[in-house]
Amino acid sequence: FVMYALLATVIGTVIGIELGYRIFPPVIMNAYNSLFHFDSAVTVRSHELNGLVAIIALACALIPAIWTPLQYLREQPARLLRPEPPKAGKKTIIERIGFIWNRLSFNRKMTIRNLLRYKGRNTMTLVGVAGCTMLIVTGFGISDTIDGLVETQFKQLQRYDAVLYLDEDAEEAKKDQVIDEVSHHSELDKTLEIHSANWQTDTNQAVQSVSVIVPLDDYQGFLDIHERQTPEQLIDLNQEQGAVISERLSEYVNVDVGDMLHLVDNDGNEVDIPVTKIVENYIEHYVYLSPKNYQTIFEEEPTFNALLMQYGANANSHQLEQDFSDKEAVLTYLSLDSIENNVQETMGSLNVITLVLIISAAALAFVVLYNLTNINVSERLRELSTIKVLGFYNREVSMYIYDEVLILTAIGSVIGLGLGVILNQYILKTIQMPNLFFYPIINWPSHLISAAMTFLFSSIVMLVMHQKLKKIDMVEALKAVE
């Protein structure tokens, strides 16, 4: 028993480690390549991790292989040659509830008894099914979070279509000409004058760019500034006594409400900004200030240097971008559609992780369910042969086993859905980048699809087992062992 487990584990570990290094790192690195732009990916093999994996695999295989035979080696040889007698029957909890038990069919009663009879094997099945569902939910959760992030940022929080930055070194006449064209352009619906300045974080971590935004007019309809927990309560910057900062910036520099945010600019100037609110934001870092608070903190009046623009119904976004970008007084013209598409494409590359998790979950489900069901059938050949002799058709014999698997799959799926939420939160926290905020979201269709896929994998395993059950030789199985 030990040699069989040892050989299988050693061979499986060697193959698994080799395939793991060749398959998973390139796939995951390719997903991250669009985010970090690696020149070339080099897979580094860790002997420490390889050893840890081998030790865990050997422990999981050898401990049962040693423990189980030891229980039988204490028995007399003559007793081992005879079939193990069934355990003494005990009333289940449901049997004690007469009005329920008496209304169950014979098959349902047998299913309940068998579930409570083979506790160890059924527990292993529950763990395997829960792990399968957990991985699928996590995969869909990552996808839901990424999709929701882009949608919320560019459709709800930033409600403008483009931002035009003026060249502060350009002649005033040329800047006035651009402003006049924007104000009277037939394809533009609304515009908002703002002051925008780039500052940087000053911490022990990697430096992050921070945009300080000061709306010079009513910004409602352009910027939806609110706390994530209370999206319906919009924040009025003019009522604040300090700055409103984005949530990821707060996390990154470890600044909370009531603290001072320390920033520096490219010239080495420093500023401390009091924080009064932390607001919902998912991409990049922002600090929002009213003109009055900006003047108090920076000791200068905010100068108008950028325009937020909303397109009209018939606007040609590409033509607008081309027309204004060519202006001498225009420093930069940014279309939010272009930014959204770039972010969507970049984030979409992470969806490969969803595929990896689903494939891994499918493999786990097939291996666990097939092996445990196969062991279950092999150990119950006499029982299954008996019910076939009693007149059960092949389909009924298969359902006799599948009813148990179905119930275990249902319970395991429920457990897996809960564990998937926890794992999804952990993974998103781990892969979160300095300028991105991931708020874990798992939409209810993802829960349903995850459970449905687990049941699908379970059904495929039972279709395979059905062919084996049809081939049971009743005569051979019922022969007396003596």
VOPAGU-2260 file (C-alpha; in pm, 1 decimal, decimal comma):
REM VOPAGU-2260
SITE   aa  ch    i         X         Y         Z
SITE  PHE   A    0       0,0       0,0       0,0
SITE  VAL   A    1     278,4     239,5      93,6
SITE  MET   A    2     480,3     165,0    -220,7
SITE  TYR   A    3     174,5     213,5    -441,7
SITE  ALA   A    4      96,6     548,7    -278,6
SITE  LEU   A    5     463,8     649,7    -282,5
SITE  LEU   A    6     515,6     573,9    -652,1
SITE  ALA   A    7     189,9     741,6    -754,6
SITE  THR   A    8     271,6    1051,0    -548,2
SITE  VAL   A    9     630,1    1082,9    -670,5
SITE  ILE   A   10     531,1    1043,4   -1035,6
SITE  GLY   A   11     232,0    1276,6    -997,2
SITE  THR   A   12     435,3    1538,8    -810,7
SITE  VAL   A   13     711,9    1542,9   -1071,7
SITE  ILE   A   14     461,4    1570,5   -1357,6
SITE  GLY   A   15     253,3    1830,4   -1171,0
SITE  ILE   A   16     549,8    2053,1   -1086,4
SITE  GLU   A   17     679,7    2038,3   -1443,1
SITE  LEU   A   18     340,3    2112,1   -1598,0
SITE  GLY   A   19     279,1    2383,7   -1337,9
SITE  TYR   A   20     596,1    2569,6   -1434,1
SITE  ARG   A   21     530,3    2530,4   -1806,3
SITE  ILE   A   22     159,1    2620,4   -1812,3
SITE  PHE   A   23      53,2    2855,5   -1532,0
SITE  PRO   A   24     336,2    3116,5   -1515,0
SITE  PRO   A   25     324,5    3197,3   -1891,2
SITE  VAL   A   26     -56,6    3223,9   -1883,9
SITE  ILE   A   27     -64,1    3452,1   -1578,6
SITE  MET   A   28     234,3    3659,3   -1695,7
SITE  ASN   A   29      60,8    3713,3   -2027,7
SITE  ALA   A   30    -244,0    3842,3   -1840,1
SITE  TYR   A   31     -31,7    4087,0   -1637,9
SITE  ASN   A   32     184,9    4188,5   -1934,1
SITE  SER   A   33     -70,2    4442,9   -2051,8
SITE  LEU   A   34     -63,0    4600,9   -1705,9
SITE  PHE   A   35     310,1    4608,6   -1634,7
SITE  HIS   A   36     471,2    4571,7   -1981,2
SITE  PHE   A   37     734,5    4308,2   -1906,3
SITE  ASP   A   38    1012,8    4284,3   -2163,8
SITE  SER   A   39    1047,7    3909,5   -2117,4
SITE  ALA   A   40     912,1    3664,3   -1865,3
SITE  VAL   A   41    1154,2    3425,0   -1698,4
SITE  THR   A   42    1008,0    3144,8   -1488,6
SITE  VAL   A   43    1220,3    3100,6   -1176,7
SITE  ARG   A   44    1205,4    2752,7   -1026,0
SITE  SER   A   45    1201,8    2752,4    -647,1
SITE  HIS   A   46    1354,1    2443,8    -483,8
SITE  GLU   A   47    1198,0    2545,6    -151,7
SITE  LEU   A   48     846,7    2555,1    -299,7
SITE  ASN   A   49     907,2    2231,8    -490,2
SITE  GLY   A   50    1013,7    2064,0    -167,0
SITE  LEU   A   51     713,2    2201,2      22,1
SITE  VAL   A   52     474,4    2076,8    -247,8
SITE  ALA   A   53     639,0    1733,0    -245,6
SITE  ILE   A   54     619,1    1708,6     135,3
SITE  ILE   A   55     249,8    1804,0     140,2
SITE  ALA   A   56     169,4    1558,3    -140,6
SITE  LEU   A   57     361,5    1274,7      27,5
SITE  ALA   A   58     197,2    1345,3     363,0
SITE  CYS   A   59    -152,0    1343,5     210,5
SITE  ALA   A   60     -83,4    1015,0      30,0
SITE  LEU   A   61     129,6     821,0     278,6
SITE  ILE   A   62     -53,2     894,8     604,3
SITE  PRO   A   63    -377,2     725,5     487,0
SITE  ALA   A   64    -174,2     449,9     314,9
SITE  ILE   A   65      -3,6     367,7     646,0
SITE  TRP   A   66    -293,1     431,7     882,9
SITE  THR   A   67    -560,5     229,5     702,8
SITE  PRO   A   68    -365,1    -100,6     660,2
SITE  LEU   A   69    -253,1     -82,3    1024,0
SITE  GLN   A   70    -616,2    -103,6    1131,5
SITE  TYR   A   71    -660,2    -429,0     938,6
SITE  LEU   A   72    -323,8    -584,4    1027,8
SITE  ARG   A   73    -437,9    -608,4    1387,7
SITE  GLU   A   74    -715,0    -850,7    1281,1
SITE  GLN   A   75    -687,7   -1229,2    1257,0
SITE  PRO   A   76    -610,7   -1358,5     900,9
SITE  ALA   A   77    -924,9   -1573,4     900,1
SITE  ARG   A   78   -1135,8   -1266,6     976,4
SITE  LEU   A   79    -971,0   -1067,3     698,8
SITE  LEU   A   80   -1064,5   -1338,8     446,4
SITE  ARG   A   81   -1431,7   -1287,1     517,7
SITE  PRO   A   82   -1628,8    -981,0     404,3
SITE  GLU   A   83   -1650,2    -705,8     661,5
SITE  PRO   A   84   -1988,4    -722,7     833,4
SITE  PRO   A   85   -2201,8    -410,3     802,3
SITE  LYS   A   86   -2213,6    -176,5    1096,8
SITE  ALA   A   87   -2505,0    -207,6    1332,5
SITE  GLY   A   88   -2795,3      -1,6    1209,7
SITE  LYS   A   89   -2881,2     318,9    1392,6
SITE  LYS   A   90   -3179,3     542,1    1361,6
SITE  THR   A   91   -3104,8     865,2    1183,5
SITE  ILE   A   92   -3238,2    1198,8    1302,9
SITE  ILE   A   93   -3493,5    1204,6    1021,7
SITE  GLU   A   94   -3618,0     855,9    1118,5
SITE  ARG   A   95   -3709,6     994,4    1456,9
SITE  ILE   A   96   -3935,1    1251,6    1288,9
SITE  GLY   A   97   -4217,2    1018,9    1197,9
SITE  PHE   A   98   -4439,1    1251,6     994,1
SITE  ILE   A   99   -4145,2    1314,3     756,1
SITE  TRP   A  100   -3986,5     967,9     747,9
SITE  ASN   A  101   -4316,6     784,8     691,2
SITE  ARG   A  102   -4387,9     996,1     384,5
SITE  LEU   A  103   -4056,0     921,6     213,7
SITE  SER   A  104   -4029,7     660,8     -60,6
SITE  PHE   A  105   -3811,9     351,6     -21,6
SITE  ASN   A  106   -3540,9     500,3    -245,0
SITE  ARG   A  107   -3530,4     824,1     -47,0
SITE  LYS   A  108   -3501,5     633,7     280,5
SITE  MET   A  109   -3212,4     428,3     141,3
SITE  THR   A  110   -3040,1     743,5      15,1
SITE  ILE   A  111   -3057,9     909,8     356,7
SITE  ARG   A  112   -2932,2     597,3     532,9
SITE  ASN   A  113   -2639,6     557,1     290,6
SITE  LEU   A  114   -2539,8     922,8     326,1
SITE  LEU   A  115   -2508,6     879,9     702,0
SITE  ARG   A  116   -2352,7     534,0     670,5
SITE  TYR   A  117   -2043,9     633,7     468,0
SITE  LYS   A  118   -1949,8     949,9     657,2
SITE  GLY   A  119   -1577,0     958,7     572,5
SITE  ARG   A  120   -1615,8     914,1     199,1
SITE  ASN   A  121   -1908,5    1153,1     180,1
SITE  THR   A  122   -1713,1    1416,9     372,5
SITE  MET   A  123   -1432,5    1389,6     116,9
SITE  THR   A  124   -1687,6    1433,4    -161,6
SITE  LEU   A  125   -1825,2    1744,4       9,2
SITE  VAL   A  126   -1476,1    1892,8      37,0
SITE  GLY   A  127   -1401,0    1822,4    -330,2
SITE  VAL   A  128   -1730,4    1965,8    -455,8
SITE  ALA   A  129   -1696,7    2271,8    -229,9
SITE  GLY   A  130   -1345,4    2331,6    -364,7
SITE  CYS   A  131   -1471,5    2302,3    -722,1
SITE  THR   A  132   -1754,0    2552,6    -667,9
SITE  MET   A  133   -1522,0    2784,7    -474,9
SITE  LEU   A  134   -1278,3    2808,6    -767,2
SITE  ILE   A  135   -1556,0    2872,6   -1020,3
SITE  VAL   A  136   -1717,0    3144,2    -805,0
SITE  THR   A  137   -1377,8    3307,0    -756,4
SITE  GLY   A  138   -1315,8    3309,3   -1131,3
SITE  PHE   A  139   -1650,7    3468,6   -1208,4
SITE  GLY   A  140   -1606,9    3708,7    -915,2
SITE  ILE   A  141   -1282,2    3842,3   -1061,7
SITE  SER   A  142   -1455,2    3893,6   -1396,4
SITE  ASP   A  143   -1759,4    4064,2   -1236,8
SITE  THR   A  144   -1538,1    4295,3   -1031,6
SITE  ILE   A  145   -1331,0    4404,1   -1330,7
SITE  ASP   A  146   -1635,3    4462,4   -1552,2
SITE  GLY   A  147   -1815,2    4653,5   -1275,9
SITE  LEU   A  148   -1507,6    4864,8   -1207,3
SITE  VAL   A  149   -1487,8    5001,4   -1562,7
SITE  GLU   A  150   -1863,0    5054,2   -1590,8
SITE  THR   A  151   -1887,6    5243,2   -1261,3
SITE  GLN   A  152   -1580,8    5461,9   -1318,6
SITE  PHE   A  153   -1663,3    5585,2   -1668,7
SITE  LYS   A  154   -2043,1    5580,2   -1666,4
SITE  GLN   A  155   -2134,5    5682,8   -1312,0
SITE  LEU   A  156   -1845,4    5862,9   -1143,1
SITE  GLN   A  157   -1694,2    6051,1   -1438,9
SITE  ARG   A  158   -1988,7    6171,6   -1645,7
SITE  TYR   A  159   -1803,1    6375,8   -1903,4
SITE  ASP   A  160   -1685,8    6263,4   -2247,5
SITE  ALA   A  161   -1351,9    6441,4   -2279,8
SITE  VAL   A  162   -1111,7    6668,2   -2097,1
SITE  LEU   A  163    -914,2    6943,8   -2268,5
SITE  TYR   A  164    -597,2    7072,9   -2099,5
SITE  LEU   A  165    -477,9    7420,1   -2193,3
SITE  ASP   A  166    -110,8    7502,3   -2235,6
SITE  GLU   A  167     -44,7    7748,8   -1955,0
SITE  ASP   A  168     256,8    7886,5   -2145,0
SITE  ALA   A  169      49,9    7968,5   -2454,7
SITE  GLU   A  170     -56,4    8322,5   -2541,4
SITE  GLU   A  171    -372,3    8440,2   -2367,4
SITE  ALA   A  172    -531,8    8533,1   -2699,4
SITE  LYS   A  173    -490,9    8180,1   -2832,9
SITE  LYS   A  174    -626,9    8029,4   -2511,8
SITE  ASP   A  175    -926,1    8263,8   -2527,2
SITE  GLN   A  176    -983,1    8156,7   -2887,5
SITE  VAL   A  177    -995,5    7789,0   -2786,1
SITE  ILE   A  178   -1231,5    7864,4   -2498,0
SITE  ASP   A  179   -1458,7    8061,9   -2730,8
SITE  GLU   A  180   -1467,0    7776,6   -2984,8
SITE  VAL   A  181   -1550,2    7525,7   -2714,0
SITE  SER   A  182   -1825,8    7746,4   -2571,7
SITE  HIS   A  183   -1997,1    7789,1   -2908,6
SITE  HIS   A  184   -1930,4    7448,1   -3062,8
SITE  SER   A  185   -2254,8    7295,4   -3189,3
SITE  GLU   A  186   -2150,2    6937,5   -3107,1
SITE  LEU   A  187   -2074,0    7010,4   -2741,6
SITE  ASP   A  188   -2358,5    7007,9   -2491,3
SITE  LYS   A  189   -2198,1    7132,3   -2168,3
SITE  THR   A  190   -1854,3    7229,6   -2039,5
SITE  LEU   A  191   -1704,0    7277,9   -1694,1
SITE  GLU   A  192   -1398,7    7486,9   -1611,7
SITE  ILE   A  193   -1160,3    7324,5   -1364,3
SITE  HIS   A  194    -814,3    7367,9   -1221,4
SITE  SER   A  195    -607,7    7050,5   -1254,9
SITE  ALA   A  196    -260,9    6991,4   -1111,0
SITE  ASN   A  197     -40,8    6683,4   -1088,1
SITE  TRP   A  198     121,1    6606,9    -753,9
SITE  GLN   A  199     288,5    6296,3    -614,3
SITE  THR   A  200     267,5    6088,8    -300,1
SITE  ASP   A  201     556,8    6112,3     -57,2
SITE  THR   A  202     580,7    5779,6     127,9
SITE  ASN   A  203     820,3    5487,5     159,9
SITE  GLN   A  204     625,6    5306,7    -112,5
SITE  ALA   A  205     645,9    5359,3    -487,8
SITE  VAL   A  206     562,1    5716,8    -590,2
SITE  GLN   A  207     209,9    5758,4    -726,4
SITE  SER   A  208      73,4    6043,3    -936,6
SITE  VAL   A  209    -219,4    6230,5    -781,4
SITE  SER   A  210    -455,9    6462,8    -971,2
SITE  VAL   A  211    -574,5    6762,7    -769,8
SITE  ILE   A  212    -907,4    6874,3    -918,3
SITE  VAL   A  213   -1077,1    7206,5    -836,0
SITE  PRO   A  214   -1413,2    7263,8   -1010,7
SITE  LEU   A  215   -1459,1    7638,0   -1066,9
SITE  ASP   A  216   -1834,3    7609,5   -1120,1
SITE  ASP   A  217   -2123,6    7373,7   -1045,4
SITE  TYR   A  218   -1981,7    7026,9   -1112,7
SITE  GLN   A  219   -2305,4    6830,5   -1064,7
SITE  GLY   A  220   -2365,3    6628,9   -1379,8
SITE  PHE   A  221   -1992,0    6606,3   -1453,6
SITE  LEU   A  222   -1852,2    6449,1   -1137,9
SITE  ASP   A  223   -2044,1    6215,5    -908,9
SITE  ILE   A  224   -1856,8    6258,0    -580,5
SITE  HIS   A  225   -1987,0    6038,0    -299,3
SITE  GLU   A  226   -1879,8    5786,3     -39,1
SITE  ARG   A  227   -1901,1    5425,8    -160,9
SITE  GLN   A  228   -2126,3    5325,2     127,9
SITE  THR   A  229   -2379,5    5603,8      54,9
SITE  PRO   A  230   -2391,0    5658,8    -324,0
SITE  GLU   A  231   -2717,5    5851,9    -305,1
SITE  GLN   A  232   -2566,5    6125,1     -82,8
SITE  LEU   A  233   -2362,8    6351,8    -310,5
SITE  ILE   A  234   -2087,8    6557,2    -149,1
SITE  ASP   A  235   -2084,3    6936,2    -182,5
SITE  LEU   A  236   -1718,3    7043,7    -193,2
SITE  ASN   A  237   -1813,6    7395,3     -85,0
SITE  GLN   A  238   -1942,8    7256,9     245,9
SITE  GLU   A  239   -1617,5    7073,6     324,1
SITE  GLN   A  240   -1338,8    7213,7     541,2
SITE  GLY   A  241   -1068,1    7022,1     357,1
SITE  ALA   A  242   -1011,4    6778,9      73,4
SITE  VAL   A  243   -1207,9    6483,1     -54,1
SITE  ILE   A  244    -974,0    6202,4    -165,7
SITE  SER   A  245   -1022,2    5876,0    -356,5
SITE  GLU   A  246   -1045,1    5550,2    -161,8
SITE  ARG   A  247    -741,9    5377,6    -313,3
SITE  LEU   A  248    -524,5    5682,0    -238,1
SITE  SER   A  249    -640,7    5666,3     123,2
SITE  GLU   A  250    -542,0    5298,4     144,5
SITE  TYR   A  251    -210,2    5342,0     -33,2
SITE  VAL   A  252     -73,7    5624,0     183,7
SITE  ASN   A  253    -258,9    5505,7     497,2
SITE  VAL   A  254    -449,4    5829,7     544,6
SITE  ASP   A  255    -794,8    5845,2     701,0
SITE  VAL   A  256   -1054,2    6115,3     763,6
SITE  GLY   A  257    -903,0    6376,5     994,5
SITE  ASP   A  258    -544,4    6304,5     885,2
SITE  MET   A  259    -315,4    6517,7     670,0
SITE  LEU   A  260    -227,9    6407,7     316,7
SITE  HIS   A  261     131,9    6498,1     228,8
SITE  LEU   A  262     204,5    6563,3    -141,1
SITE  VAL   A  263     502,6    6695,1    -338,7
SITE  ASP   A  264     531,6    6831,0    -693,2
SITE  ASN   A  265     804,4    6800,9    -956,3
SITE  ASP   A  266     974,7    7116,7    -826,9
SITE  GLY   A  267    1004,5    6978,4    -474,8
SITE  ASN   A  268     725,4    7191,9    -329,0
SITE  GLU   A  269     537,1    7021,7     -45,7
SITE  VAL   A  270     183,8    7058,4      83,8
SITE  ASP   A  271     -22,6    6906,8     365,0
SITE  ILE   A  272    -392,1    6871,5     288,2
SITE  PRO   A  273    -654,9    6796,0     557,2
SITE  VAL   A  274    -879,5    6503,3     459,3
SITE  THR   A  275   -1252,2    6531,9     535,6
SITE  LYS   A  276   -1405,1    6261,6     314,8
SITE  ILE   A  277   -1296,7    5943,1     134,3
SITE  VAL   A  278   -1495,3    5885,7    -183,7
SITE  GLU   A  279   -1563,0    5609,3    -431,7
SITE  ASN   A  280   -1312,8    5586,1    -715,2
SITE  TYR   A  281   -1152,7    5289,3    -889,2
SITE  ILE   A  282    -893,7    5413,8   -1138,4
SITE  GLU   A  283    -608,9    5656,8   -1059,4
SITE  HIS   A  284    -581,9    5887,4    -755,9
SITE  TYR   A  285    -782,1    6207,3    -711,5
SITE  VAL   A  286    -800,8    6492,5    -461,5
SITE  TYR   A  287   -1107,8    6718,3    -491,9
SITE  LEU   A  288   -1110,2    7069,2    -343,7
SITE  SER   A  289   -1341,5    7367,7    -353,7
SITE  PRO   A  290   -1182,8    7694,8    -481,7
SITE  LYS   A  291   -1198,8    7839,9    -129,7
SITE  ASN   A  292   -1023,6    7543,0      33,0
SITE  TYR   A  293    -764,4    7533,4    -245,3
SITE  GLN   A  294    -679,2    7898,8    -187,0
SITE  THR   A  295    -652,0    7839,1     189,3
SITE  ILE   A  296    -425,6    7534,0     158,1
SITE  PHE   A  297    -208,5    7636,5    -138,7
SITE  GLU   A  298    -214,0    8009,9     -58,3
SITE  GLU   A  299    -302,1    8101,6    -416,6
SITE  GLU   A  300    -614,1    8124,0    -626,7
SITE  PRO   A  301    -687,5    7825,5    -853,9
SITE  THR   A  302    -630,3    7911,2   -1219,8
SITE  PHE   A  303    -854,1    7773,0   -1490,1
SITE  ASN   A  304    -644,1    7536,4   -1705,4
SITE  ALA   A  305    -875,2    7255,5   -1818,6
SITE  LEU   A  306   -1224,1    7191,1   -1949,5
SITE  LEU   A  307   -1451,9    6893,6   -1890,2
SITE  MET   A  308   -1677,3    6846,4   -2193,1
SITE  GLN   A  309   -2000,7    6660,4   -2257,7
SITE  TYR   A  310   -2080,7    6574,3   -2618,2
SITE  GLY   A  311   -2409,5    6644,1   -2787,1
SITE  ALA   A  312   -2627,0    6371,8   -2936,8
SITE  ASN   A  313   -2474,2    6399,6   -3286,6
SITE  ALA   A  314   -2114,0    6468,0   -3187,1
SITE  ASN   A  315   -1828,9    6318,7   -3389,2
SITE  SER   A  316   -1582,8    6236,7   -3110,8
SITE  HIS   A  317   -1291,4    6153,4   -3342,5
SITE  GLN   A  318   -1330,3    6476,2   -3539,3
SITE  LEU   A  319   -1358,7    6681,5   -3220,3
SITE  GLU   A  320   -1041,7    6526,4   -3082,5
SITE  GLN   A  321    -855,8    6591,5   -3406,6
SITE  ASP   A  322    -978,2    6952,7   -3435,4
SITE  PHE   A  323    -886,9    7057,8   -3081,3
SITE  SER   A  324    -563,7    6857,9   -3055,2
SITE  ASP   A  325    -421,4    7060,4   -3343,1
SITE  LYS   A  326    -473,4    7388,6   -3157,6
SITE  GLU   A  327    -152,0    7551,8   -3039,8
SITE  ALA   A  328    -301,7    7647,6   -2703,1
SITE  VAL   A  329    -420,9    7292,4   -2632,5
SITE  LEU   A  330    -173,1    7086,5   -2433,2
SITE  THR   A  331    -367,4    6757,5   -2429,8
SITE  TYR   A  332    -708,0    6634,4   -2538,7
SITE  LEU   A  333    -823,6    6313,7   -2369,4
SITE  SER   A  334   -1130,4    6123,0   -2480,3
SITE  LEU   A  335   -1283,0    5913,3   -2203,0
SITE  ASP   A  336   -1405,9    5661,3   -2460,5
SITE  SER   A  337   -1046,4    5595,5   -2563,5
SITE  ILE   A  338    -935,1    5569,0   -2202,4
SITE  GLU   A  339   -1226,0    5337,9   -2121,5
SITE  ASN   A  340   -1146,7    5112,1   -2418,1
SITE  ASN   A  341    -780,7    5093,7   -2318,3
SITE  VAL   A  342    -867,3    5012,7   -1958,4
SITE  GLN   A  343   -1128,1    4757,9   -2069,5
SITE  GLU   A  344    -874,8    4589,4   -2296,2
SITE  THR   A  345    -612,9    4590,4   -2022,4
SITE  MET   A  346    -849,4    4457,2   -1757,9
SITE  GLY   A  347    -990,7    4205,2   -2002,1
SITE  SER   A  348    -653,7    4032,9   -2009,4
SITE  LEU   A  349    -713,1    3935,1   -1646,8
SITE  ASN   A  350   -1013,5    3728,3   -1756,8
SITE  VAL   A  351    -768,2    3453,7   -1850,6
SITE  ILE   A  352    -737,4    3396,2   -1475,3
SITE  THR   A  353   -1110,3    3318,3   -1472,9
SITE  LEU   A  354   -1056,4    3056,9   -1743,1
SITE  VAL   A  355    -763,2    2902,4   -1553,2
SITE  LEU   A  356    -971,0    2876,5   -1235,6
SITE  ILE   A  357   -1267,7    2718,7   -1416,2
SITE  ILE   A  358   -1047,9    2460,4   -1590,8
SITE  SER   A  359    -881,3    2381,1   -1257,3
SITE  ALA   A  360   -1222,9    2347,6   -1094,5
SITE  ALA   A  361   -1341,6    2110,7   -1367,6
SITE  ALA   A  362   -1032,1    1893,8   -1326,1
SITE  LEU   A  363   -1081,8    1887,5    -948,4
SITE  ALA   A  364   -1448,1    1792,6    -983,3
SITE  PHE   A  365   -1380,8    1510,3   -1228,5
SITE  VAL   A  366   -1091,0    1364,6   -1029,4
SITE  VAL   A  367   -1261,6    1380,3    -690,1
SITE  LEU   A  368   -1609,5    1272,6    -796,4
SITE  TYR   A  369   -1493,4     998,4   -1032,0
SITE  ASN   A  370   -1248,2     843,1    -787,1
SITE  LEU   A  371   -1479,5     857,5    -486,8
SITE  THR   A  372   -1780,3     734,4    -684,1
SITE  ASN   A  373   -1569,6     455,8    -833,4
SITE  ILE   A  374   -1456,5     348,2    -484,8
SITE  ASN   A  375   -1814,8     372,2    -364,4
SITE  VAL   A  376   -1938,1     143,7    -642,7
SITE  SER   A  377   -1651,7    -104,7    -603,2
SITE  GLU   A  378   -1715,0    -145,1    -230,6
SITE  ARG   A  379   -2089,9    -187,3    -280,8
SITE  LEU   A  380   -2093,9    -437,0    -567,2
SITE  ARG   A  381   -2286,0    -696,3    -365,7
SITE  GLU   A  382   -2540,7    -436,1    -257,2
SITE  LEU   A  383   -2586,8    -308,6    -613,3
SITE  SER   A  384   -2605,6    -663,0    -750,8
SITE  THR   A  385   -2872,9    -745,3    -494,5
SITE  ILE   A  386   -3097,4    -458,6    -596,4
SITE  LYS   A  387   -3048,2    -553,4    -963,4
SITE  VAL   A  388   -3159,7    -908,4    -878,7
SITE  LEU   A  389   -3460,6    -760,8    -699,8
SITE  GLY   A  390   -3569,2    -607,0   -1029,4
SITE  PHE   A  391   -3409,5    -260,6   -1044,7
SITE  TYR   A  392   -3343,9    -145,2   -1399,4
SITE  ASN   A  393   -3001,4      -6,6   -1499,0
SITE  ARG   A  394   -3129,2     350,4   -1481,0
SITE  GLU   A  395   -3272,0     292,8   -1132,9
SITE  VAL   A  396   -2943,9     141,7   -1012,9
SITE  SER   A  397   -2754,9     445,8   -1142,5
SITE  MET   A  398   -3002,1     683,5    -978,0
SITE  TYR   A  399   -2960,5     484,4    -655,2
SITE  ILE   A  400   -2599,2     607,8    -650,7
SITE  TYR   A  401   -2657,2     942,4    -820,6
SITE  ASP   A  402   -2917,8    1051,2    -565,3
SITE  GLU   A  403   -2643,9    1041,7    -302,9
SITE  VAL   A  404   -2398,5    1227,6    -527,8
SITE  LEU   A  405   -2667,9    1484,4    -611,8
SITE  ILE   A  406   -2737,5    1566,3    -247,9
SITE  LEU   A  407   -2366,2    1587,6    -167,3
SITE  THR   A  408   -2314,8    1811,9    -471,5
SITE  ALA   A  409   -2594,2    2043,5    -355,7
SITE  ILE   A  410   -2454,1    2073,6      -3,0
SITE  GLY   A  411   -2096,3    2109,1    -129,3
SITE  SER   A  412   -2202,9    2379,1    -376,3
SITE  VAL   A  413   -2364,2    2587,9    -101,9
SITE  ILE   A  414   -2047,4    2561,7     108,5
SITE  GLY   A  415   -1833,2    2640,8    -196,7
SITE  LEU   A  416   -2034,9    2952,4    -279,1
SITE  GLY   A  417   -1955,0    3094,9      63,6
SITE  LEU   A  418   -1587,5    2998,7      46,5
SITE  GLY   A  419   -1567,5    3145,4    -304,8
SITE  VAL   A  420   -1668,7    3488,2    -174,7
SITE  ILE   A  421   -1383,5    3476,3      79,1
SITE  LEU   A  422   -1126,2    3352,8    -174,7
SITE  ASN   A  423   -1240,1    3615,9    -426,5
SITE  GLN   A  424   -1180,5    3892,4    -172,6
SITE  TYR   A  425    -835,2    3755,4     -88,8
SITE  ILE   A  426    -722,8    3722,9    -452,9
SITE  LEU   A  427    -846,7    4069,5    -550,0
SITE  LYS   A  428    -668,9    4217,9    -249,3
SITE  THR   A  429    -351,8    4036,9    -356,6
SITE  ILE   A  430    -354,9    4141,4    -724,0
SITE  GLN   A  431    -469,4    4499,1    -655,4
SITE  MET   A  432    -233,6    4753,6    -810,4
SITE  PRO   A  433    -129,1    5087,9    -656,4
SITE  ASN   A  434    -353,0    5297,6    -882,1
SITE  LEU   A  435    -651,3    5061,6    -898,0
SITE  PHE   A  436    -916,1    4989,9    -636,1
SITE  PHE   A  437   -1084,3    4649,3    -654,8
SITE  TYR   A  438   -1410,7    4624,9    -462,4
SITE  PRO   A  439   -1511,6    4255,8    -475,4
SITE  ILE   A  440   -1843,0    4200,3    -651,7
SITE  ILE   A  441   -2005,9    3868,0    -739,0
SITE  ASN   A  442   -2332,3    3911,2    -929,3
SITE  TRP   A  443   -2611,2    3665,0    -850,9
SITE  PRO   A  444   -2602,7    3506,1   -1202,1
SITE  SER   A  445   -2240,8    3410,2   -1130,5
SITE  HIS   A  446   -2352,5    3218,8    -821,6
SITE  LEU   A  447   -2616,1    3034,8   -1023,6
SITE  ILE   A  448   -2377,0    2955,8   -1309,7
SITE  SER   A  449   -2111,6    2831,6   -1066,4
SITE  ALA   A  450   -2355,0    2593,5    -898,8
SITE  ALA   A  451   -2492,1    2482,2   -1237,7
SITE  MET   A  452   -2142,1    2406,7   -1367,9
SITE  THR   A  453   -2066,5    2199,5   -1058,3
SITE  PHE   A  454   -2384,1    1997,1   -1116,4
SITE  LEU   A  455   -2286,8    1960,9   -1483,5
SITE  PHE   A  456   -1945,7    1817,5   -1390,8
SITE  SER   A  457   -2116,9    1583,8   -1144,6
SITE  SER   A  458   -2364,6    1467,7   -1410,4
SITE  ILE   A  459   -2086,9    1395,5   -1660,8
SITE  VAL   A  460   -1909,6    1179,2   -1401,7
SITE  MET   A  461   -2231,4     987,4   -1338,0
SITE  LEU   A  462   -2283,2     929,5   -1711,3
SITE  VAL   A  463   -1942,4     761,6   -1716,5
SITE  MET   A  464   -2027,0     560,3   -1404,3
SITE  HIS   A  465   -2360,7     458,3   -1555,5
SITE  GLN   A  466   -2174,9     259,5   -1820,6
SITE  LYS   A  467   -1979,5      80,2   -1548,3
SITE  LEU   A  468   -2290,9       5,2   -1344,8
SITE  LYS   A  469   -2459,1    -152,4   -1647,7
SITE  LYS   A  470   -2172,3    -402,4   -1671,9
SITE  ILE   A  471   -2201,7    -535,5   -1315,1
SITE  ASP   A  472   -2198,5    -917,5   -1322,6
SITE  MET   A  473   -2466,5   -1006,4   -1068,9
SITE  VAL   A  474   -2371,4   -1374,9   -1046,5
SITE  GLU   A  475   -2001,4   -1311,2    -981,8
SITE  ALA   A  476   -2068,5   -1033,1    -736,1
SITE  LEU   A  477   -2311,4   -1242,7    -531,3
SITE  LYS   A  478   -2091,5   -1552,5    -509,2
SITE  ALA   A  479   -2016,3   -1649,9    -149,7
SITE  VAL   A  480   -1669,8   -1544,4     -42,1
SITE  GLU   A  481   -1635,1   -1855,0     170,8
